[in-house]
Amino acid sequence: MNTSISSVADIESLIAALPAADQAAAALWAARDPQLTKPPGALGRLEELSLWLASWQGRHPPRLETPRARVFAGNHGVAALGVSAFPAEVTVQMVKNFEHGGAAINQLCRTFGTELAVVSLDLDRPTADFTKGPAMDEAEFVAAFRAGMDSVPDDTDLLALGEMGIGNTTPAAAIACALYGGDADGWTGRGTGVDNAGLIRKTEVVAAGAALHKGKAPLEILRSLGGRELAAMAGAVLAARLKRVPVLLDGYVCTAAAAPLEAACPGALDHCVVAHVSAEPGHQRLLSALGKEPLLSLGMRLGEASGAALAIGVVKGALACHTGMATFAEAGVAAG
């Protein structure tokens, strides 16, 4: 366990001293790309992805030998307020499904050669009701954050992050609302499929939580409104930055978990690509606030890192093109 982190202030100190992208690796990428047998820019975002890999891995050519996916699971006190179409017990049941290989994330990780680990965080002890006080005290928050940091091995060369937690689109919406303002209904969607009455209740919960905790420092907003799995995802994002591991963020909940890092230190998410835009309406709004363009738009809203794992295939394609294509000279093709 990362015992050097014992307080929110310790986390803030790490965020204030983040490493930058490797400019030497980026320069080597820039020297190779114009020589490849294609018009400049013809591969669009695939070119951006291979540059992103090189500059954040700090090496050229970049490699994808040990991609990993991490799914963090937590339960929420606000689930008891009727904000989800499913009971909280489903979190435990789905974790067992992950462990037995039966979920969508298992199939996607298997398809794209990605190691999967599921980290359960005190599922028998939901966080507190954030409409009445902070969801976690400082010790609970730091423990969950450290669990996320500890989940990233040093040799990881790409990290896909996601979550499982019944009711967790409610804290995601509340965090976004508290960070960026606006009406709660603009951040709140149906999640697992609540009916109209459920959506009204959920929006009221988001509004109450955001009103109670807005104005706090970004990490305090995450502590006060998030769940253990959101804190852990933020910890994994930070650990990845410190270890020069590029990150694929999954949907709304994952992006909301990472957003306080960016609010605390602009540029803190520069090593992150948002894998897809969720069908949750607040996700696009959050991406606009963060200045992030999603890689995929497939109408997905499952969570469990499914969009991030799927995007690993796209990143592998980007890497294969940059490292495997012939140059004009090698192919005997006249450059334009």
Residue, then its C-alpha position, 0 to 999 in steps of 0.5 A: m500500500n502507498t503509505s506515503i499518502s495519509s491525507v488529502a493534503d498529501i494528495e494535493s502535493l502530488i497533484a501540484a508536481l506532476p510530470a509533463a509529456d516527454q518531448a524527446a519521444a514526441a520529437l522522434w514520433a514527429a520525425r517518423d510520421p511524415q515519412l510513412t506512406k500516407p498523406p499527412g494527417a490521413l489517419g486522423r486521430l490514429e496519428e494523435l493516439s500514437l503520439w499520445l502513447a509515445s509522449w506519455q510512455g516516454r519512449h519511441p517507438p511506444r509499445l503495448e505489451t501490458p495493457r491493463a483494465r481496472v474495475f473498482a466497485g463500491n456502494h453508495g448511501v444515496a442508493a437507498l433514496g430510490v435513485s437507481a432501478f436496481p438494488a445495491e445487492v447487484t454490485v456484489q452480484m456483478v463483481k462475482n460475474f466479473e470474477h467468473g468471466g461472464a460480463a461484457i468487460n471480460q469478453l472485451c479484455r479477452t479480445f484485446g489481450t488486456e489483463l483485468a482486475v476487479v477491486s472491491l471496496d467495502l461493499d458491505r459498508p455503503t458510503a454515507d448519504f451525501t445530502k446530509g453530510p460528506a459521503m466519506d470521512e478523510a480516512e475513508f477517502v484516502a484509503a480508497f484513493r490509495a487502493g486506486m494508486d496501488s492497483v497500477p503496476d509499474d510495467t503497465d503501458l496502457l490503463a483502462l479504468g472503469e467502475m461498478g456501483i449501483g446508484n453511482t451516476t448520482p454522485a457523478a452528476a453531483i460532482a459535475c454539478a458542484l464543480y461546474g455549476g448549472d441546474a442539476d437536471g442538466w447533469t442528471g440522466r436515467g442511469t440504469g433506467v429509472d422511470n420518470a418519478g425516479l428521475i425526479r427523485k434522482t435530480e432532487v438528490v443531485a441538487a441537494g448534494a451539490a448545494l450542500h458541498k459546492g464551493k469546497a476544494p475539488l478533492e473535498i468535492l470528490r470526498s464529499l459527493g463521490g464513492r469509494e470506487l470514484a476515489a479509487m479511479a482518481g487515485a489510479v489516474l494520479a498513479a498512472r501520471l506519476k508512472r508515465v502510463p497513458v490512461l483510457l477513461d470510461g464513461y460518465v462516472c469515470t470521467a466525473a471521478a477524474a474531473p476533480l484532479e483537473a479542477a485542482c491542477p489544469g493539465a492533470l488529465d493530459h495523459c488521459v483520453v476519454a474512450h467514449v461518450s456515454a448515453e448519459p446526457g451529463h457526460q457530453r456536458l462534462l467533456s465540454a467542460l474538460g475540453k475532452e473529445p471522446l474517441l468513440s460514440l456508440g451509445m454505450r452506458l454500461g460502465e465496468a470499463s467496457g468503453a475503455a477496453l473497447a478503445i484499446g483495440v483502436v489504440k492498438g491499431a494506431l500503434a500498429c500503423h505508426t510502427g509497422m507502416a513502410t516509409f516512402a523510401e522503404a516502399g519505393v513510393a514517391a513522396g508528395 
